[in-house]
Amino acid sequence: MLADALGRPLRFIVTAGQVNDITQAPALLDGQSGDAVLADKAYDSNALRAIIVEIGATAVIPSNRTRRIIIPHDADAYKQRNRIERCFCQLKHFRRLATRYDRRTDNFTGFIHLAAAMIWMQ
């Protein structure tokens, strides 16, 4: 999921449970603009950092501990990453999403869009 600076959902990609989230990050960032992209350690890759530079933003991603050369990040800006966690929390208030009642992906995705619209209307 991609969220804006206020923690409102912008884009979703539903994947299988065993798929790593970083594989979908370039598709989520496609056509986006902004000053910074905040993500956790799971998104630390040179390829993703290059995509972030291409869109003209700063990567605020802590380095993974397996990285040989540690890339510094802005710790104060990284504190704002909790906004996407708040966005997930707001979405989980919808019981249908939290428990994944819909087994078909298109039904689940449709309800995600409905819940996101309700969050935007607040």
LINSUL-V928712 format. One line per field, one symbol per residue. ss: DSSP state (2 for helix, 1 for strand, 0 for the rest). psi: psi as a letter, one per 20 degrees, with the letter a starting at -180 (. if undefined). burial: b if it has 24 or more other C-alpha atoms within 12 Angstrom, else e. A space follows every 50 residues. Layout:
ss: ???
psi: ???
burial: ???
//
This chain:
ss: 01100000111000000000022222222000000111102220022222 22220001111000000000000022222222222222222200222200 0000222222222222222220
psi: qpqaijkppgqqoprqhipphhhighhhipjqrrhqoprahhjnqhghhh ghhhjkrpompqqqiipgoppqrohghhhiiihhhhghghhihohhghil hphphhgghghghghhhhghi.
burial: bbbbbebbbbbbbbeeeeeebbeebbebbeebeeebbbbbbebbbeebbe bbeeeeebbbbbbeeeeeeeeebeeeebebbeebbebbebbeeeeebeee eeeeeeebbebbbebbeebeee
//
